[in-house]
Amino acid sequence: MAKLKIAALQDDKPVKVNTELPAAVHRDLVAYAEALARQTGQAVDPGKLIAPMLARFMATDRAFSKRRHASQSPDASEG
């Protein structure tokens, strides 16, 4: 079985965000949590997967990364 992209959940101070998810997305989160529990041997709350999944998505989005880097560059304010 291939390793899952989300391997471990970090214990970090959370910021509370309330949102609604489509039922299909929630079912997939539950299935992912079950697969992760089988892989790690530890039960996982499906809601706790949302933050690391979003972080992974943003970290691997090249266009977002380029824009973020450009906006943080000291040269970005010069025009």
PyMOL commands that set and color helices and strands:
alter all, ss='L'
color gray80, all
select helices_A, chain A and resi 23-40+46-59+62-72+74-77
alter helices_A, ss='H'
color red, helices_A
deselect
rebuild
show_as cartoon
